[in-house]
């Protein structure tokens, strides 16, 4: 269970997944938990950027698929801004929990929301944001289902506002605090100083707003839950580009990127277990 993992691990690296296959590969790589990235779902499901186009229904369906593929590996699922009012938040929490998700991430952006490392974000009033977190806490069937509260107010206001919202979210019952996109190591240190006994999220987005640090560096800073939400997706997108470009050549084998054999792929997805 995720709660026990966090209690027993100084830091937990959690990769982003976006469909059943990516979750299966992450599980086989040995990760102790996986993260369903809204950024990844928007790209893989719609071929669109993470700008609020994916619906709650689509996220619930994709979460169910990822949970099934991950098996006994805990799944943390992006819940964006809850897709509506408190009633919508309660529905999403219930649906994720029933699907087998072990933690929901909820943020304080307006609708339509944007990826946390994009520009031009906006956040809702702090009272509305806190109300959604309180609703999520009240709506879960068990406290083994964790609530990760995220604020994007560092970008829209300043670090002080992000700290104020973080404190309010924890007072509302959040289990994990996610202050999105601090701009420097110094800011990350301040966050840890203000919340020394809280499970904090470090969101490592390649080419994003936050400095890219190693797992060791993040552990030294005191960040226990380390998300790498888009690393695999960006690699897969590049591989798809190279692969399709190679197919336009007279001899594709000469320019094709590294790939699994047909047999290795079938083994990966469990053909031998089905026969």
C-alpha positions as CSV (number, residue, x, y, z in Angstrom):
1,X,0.0,0.0,0.0
2,X,1.2,3.5,-0.8
3,X,0.8,4.8,2.8
4,X,3.1,2.0,4.0
5,X,5.6,2.7,1.2
6,X,5.8,6.3,2.2
7,X,6.2,5.4,5.8
8,X,9.1,3.1,5.1
9,X,11.0,4.9,2.3
10,X,13.2,8.0,2.7
11,X,12.3,8.8,-0.9
12,X,10.1,7.2,-3.5
13,X,10.7,7.7,-7.2
14,X,7.4,7.4,-9.1
15,X,7.4,7.5,-12.9
16,X,4.7,8.9,-15.1
17,X,2.5,6.5,-17.0
18,X,-0.3,7.3,-19.4
19,X,-1.8,3.9,-20.5
20,X,-1.8,0.2,-19.7
21,X,1.4,-0.6,-21.6
22,X,3.4,2.2,-20.0
23,X,2.2,1.1,-16.6
24,X,3.1,-2.5,-17.3
25,X,6.6,-1.5,-18.4
26,X,7.1,0.7,-15.4
27,X,6.0,-2.2,-13.1
28,X,8.4,-4.6,-14.8
29,X,11.2,-2.1,-14.3
30,X,10.7,-2.5,-10.6
31,X,9.1,0.8,-9.5
32,X,7.2,0.6,-6.3
33,X,4.5,2.9,-7.4
34,X,3.4,4.6,-10.7
35,X,1.7,7.9,-11.5
36,X,-1.0,8.5,-14.0
37,X,0.0,11.8,-15.7
38,X,-2.8,14.0,-17.0
39,X,-0.2,15.5,-19.4
40,X,0.4,12.0,-20.7
41,X,-3.2,11.0,-21.0
42,X,-4.0,14.2,-23.0
43,X,-1.2,13.3,-25.4
44,X,-1.8,9.6,-25.7
45,X,-5.6,9.7,-25.7
46,X,-6.3,12.9,-27.7
47,X,-3.0,13.8,-29.3
48,X,-3.4,17.2,-27.6
49,X,-1.5,19.3,-25.0
50,X,-2.5,19.4,-21.3
51,X,-4.8,22.4,-21.4
52,X,-8.0,21.0,-19.9
53,X,-9.3,19.0,-22.8
54,X,-9.5,15.5,-21.1
55,X,-12.8,14.8,-19.2
56,X,-13.3,13.2,-15.8
57,X,-14.9,10.2,-17.5
58,X,-11.9,9.7,-19.7
59,X,-9.5,10.0,-16.8
60,X,-11.5,7.5,-14.7
61,X,-11.5,5.0,-17.6
62,X,-7.7,5.4,-18.1
63,X,-7.1,5.1,-14.4
64,X,-8.9,1.8,-14.3
65,X,-6.8,0.5,-17.2
66,X,-3.6,1.6,-15.5
67,X,-4.6,0.0,-12.2
68,X,-5.3,-3.3,-14.0
69,X,-1.9,-3.2,-15.7
70,X,0.0,-2.2,-12.6
71,X,-1.4,-5.1,-10.6
72,X,-0.3,-4.8,-6.9
73,X,1.8,-1.7,-7.7
74,X,0.1,1.4,-6.2
75,X,-1.2,4.0,-8.6
76,X,-1.3,7.7,-7.9
77,X,-3.7,9.4,-10.3
78,X,-3.8,13.0,-11.5
79,X,-7.3,14.4,-10.8
80,X,-6.5,17.9,-12.2
81,X,-8.7,20.4,-10.6
82,X,-11.5,18.0,-9.9
83,X,-13.5,18.8,-13.1
84,X,-16.0,21.0,-11.4
85,X,-17.5,21.8,-8.0
86,X,-17.3,19.9,-4.8
87,X,-19.9,17.4,-6.0
88,X,-17.6,16.7,-9.0
89,X,-14.6,16.3,-6.7
90,X,-16.5,13.8,-4.5
91,X,-17.5,11.8,-7.6
92,X,-14.0,11.7,-8.9
93,X,-12.6,10.6,-5.5
94,X,-15.2,7.8,-5.2
95,X,-14.6,6.6,-8.8
96,X,-10.8,6.6,-8.4
97,X,-11.0,4.8,-5.1
98,X,-13.4,2.2,-6.5
99,X,-11.1,1.7,-9.5
100,X,-8.2,0.8,-7.1
101,X,-6.3,4.0,-7.3
102,X,-4.5,4.6,-4.0
103,X,-3.9,8.4,-4.2
104,X,-5.5,11.3,-6.0
105,X,-3.7,14.5,-6.9
106,X,-5.9,17.6,-6.8
107,X,-4.8,21.1,-7.8
108,X,-6.1,24.7,-7.4
109,X,-6.2,25.8,-11.0
110,X,-9.3,27.3,-12.7
111,X,-11.0,25.6,-15.6
112,X,-9.7,25.0,-18.2
113,X,-6.4,24.1,-16.4
114,X,-2.9,23.9,-17.9
115,X,0.1,21.8,-17.3
116,X,1.9,23.0,-14.2
117,X,5.0,23.9,-16.1
118,X,3.3,26.0,-18.8
119,X,2.8,29.8,-18.6
120,X,-0.5,31.6,-18.3
121,X,-2.0,29.6,-15.4
122,X,-4.7,30.9,-13.1
123,X,-5.8,29.6,-9.7
124,X,-9.1,29.7,-7.9
125,X,-9.7,31.6,-4.6
126,X,-8.0,29.9,-1.6
127,X,-11.4,29.2,0.0
128,X,-12.6,27.3,-3.0
129,X,-9.4,25.4,-3.2
130,X,-9.5,24.4,0.5
131,X,-13.2,23.4,0.1
132,X,-12.3,21.0,-2.7
133,X,-9.6,19.4,-0.5
134,X,-11.9,19.1,2.4
135,X,-14.5,17.5,0.2
136,X,-12.0,15.0,-1.1
137,X,-11.0,14.0,2.5
138,X,-14.6,13.6,3.5
139,X,-15.6,11.7,0.4
140,X,-13.1,8.9,0.6
141,X,-14.2,5.6,2.0
142,X,-10.8,4.9,3.7
143,X,-7.9,7.0,4.9
144,X,-5.7,4.4,3.0
145,X,-6.8,6.4,-0.1
146,X,-4.5,9.4,0.1
147,X,-5.1,13.0,-0.9
148,X,-2.3,14.8,-2.6
149,X,-3.0,18.6,-2.6
150,X,-1.2,20.7,-5.2
151,X,-1.0,24.4,-5.5
152,X,0.0,26.2,-8.7
153,X,0.1,29.6,-6.9
154,X,3.9,30.0,-7.0
155,X,3.4,30.9,-10.7
156,X,0.4,33.1,-10.3
157,X,1.3,34.8,-7.1
158,X,4.5,34.1,-5.2
159,X,6.1,31.5,-2.9
160,X,4.5,33.0,0.2
161,X,1.1,32.4,-1.3
162,X,2.0,28.9,-2.2
163,X,3.1,28.3,1.4
164,X,-0.1,29.8,2.8
165,X,-2.2,27.5,0.6
166,X,0.0,24.5,1.5
167,X,-0.7,25.1,5.2
168,X,-4.4,25.5,4.5
169,X,-4.5,22.3,2.5
170,X,-2.8,20.3,5.3
171,X,-5.2,21.8,7.8
172,X,-8.0,20.6,5.6
173,X,-6.7,17.0,5.8
174,X,-4.4,16.5,2.9
175,X,-1.9,13.7,3.3
176,X,0.7,14.9,0.8
177,X,1.7,18.4,-0.2
178,X,2.7,19.3,-3.8
179,X,3.9,22.9,-4.3
180,X,4.2,23.0,-8.1
181,X,7.2,24.5,-9.9
182,X,9.4,26.1,-7.3
183,X,12.0,28.2,-9.3
184,X,15.2,27.3,-7.4
185,X,16.9,25.0,-4.9
186,X,16.6,27.8,-2.4
187,X,12.8,27.8,-2.8
188,X,12.7,24.1,-2.4
189,X,14.7,24.4,0.8
190,X,12.3,27.0,2.2
191,X,9.3,24.7,1.4
192,X,11.0,21.9,3.4
193,X,11.8,24.3,6.3
194,X,8.2,25.4,6.5
195,X,6.8,21.8,6.3
196,X,9.5,19.7,8.0
197,X,7.2,16.7,8.9
198,X,5.1,16.6,5.7
199,X,5.4,14.3,2.8
200,X,6.5,16.7,0.0
201,X,6.4,16.2,-3.7
202,X,9.2,17.1,-6.1
203,X,8.0,17.2,-9.6
204,X,10.9,16.7,-12.0
205,X,9.8,17.8,-15.5
206,X,12.5,17.9,-18.1
207,X,13.0,21.4,-19.4
208,X,10.4,22.6,-16.9
209,X,10.3,25.5,-14.4
210,X,12.1,23.6,-11.5
211,X,15.8,22.8,-11.5
212,X,16.4,19.2,-12.6
213,X,18.0,17.4,-9.6
214,X,19.1,13.9,-9.0
215,X,17.3,11.5,-6.7
216,X,20.1,11.8,-4.3
217,X,20.0,15.6,-4.3
218,X,16.2,15.6,-3.8
219,X,16.6,13.1,-0.9
220,X,19.1,15.4,0.7
221,X,16.6,18.3,0.4
222,X,14.0,16.1,2.2
223,X,11.6,15.5,-0.6
224,X,10.1,12.1,-0.1
225,X,7.9,11.6,-3.2
226,X,9.7,12.2,-6.4
227,X,7.6,12.4,-9.6
228,X,9.1,12.0,-13.0
229,X,5.8,12.4,-14.8
230,X,6.8,12.9,-18.5
231,X,10.2,11.3,-18.9
232,X,9.0,8.1,-20.5
233,X,6.4,10.0,-22.6
234,X,9.0,12.3,-24.1
235,X,11.2,9.4,-24.9
236,X,8.4,7.5,-26.5
237,X,7.4,10.5,-28.6
238,X,10.9,10.9,-29.9
239,X,11.1,7.2,-30.7
240,X,7.8,7.4,-32.6
241,X,9.2,10.3,-34.6
242,X,12.4,8.4,-35.5
243,X,10.6,5.1,-36.2
244,X,8.0,6.6,-38.6
245,X,10.7,8.7,-40.3
246,X,12.7,5.5,-40.8
247,X,9.8,3.9,-42.5
248,X,9.9,6.5,-45.2
249,X,13.4,5.3,-46.2
250,X,13.9,2.6,-48.9
251,X,15.7,0.5,-46.3
252,X,14.1,1.3,-42.9
253,X,16.3,-1.1,-41.0
254,X,19.3,1.2,-41.5
255,X,17.8,4.2,-39.7
256,X,15.3,2.6,-37.3
257,X,15.7,3.4,-33.6
258,X,16.4,0.6,-31.0
259,X,13.3,-1.6,-30.6
260,X,12.1,-4.8,-29.0
261,X,11.9,-7.9,-31.1
262,X,8.4,-9.3,-32.0
263,X,9.0,-12.1,-29.6
264,X,10.2,-9.9,-26.8
265,X,7.2,-7.6,-27.1
266,X,4.8,-10.6,-26.9
267,X,6.6,-11.8,-23.8
268,X,6.4,-8.3,-22.3
269,X,2.6,-8.2,-22.7
270,X,2.2,-11.7,-21.3
271,X,1.5,-13.9,-24.4
272,X,3.1,-16.9,-22.7
273,X,0.8,-16.6,-19.7
274,X,-2.3,-16.6,-22.0
275,X,-1.4,-19.9,-23.8
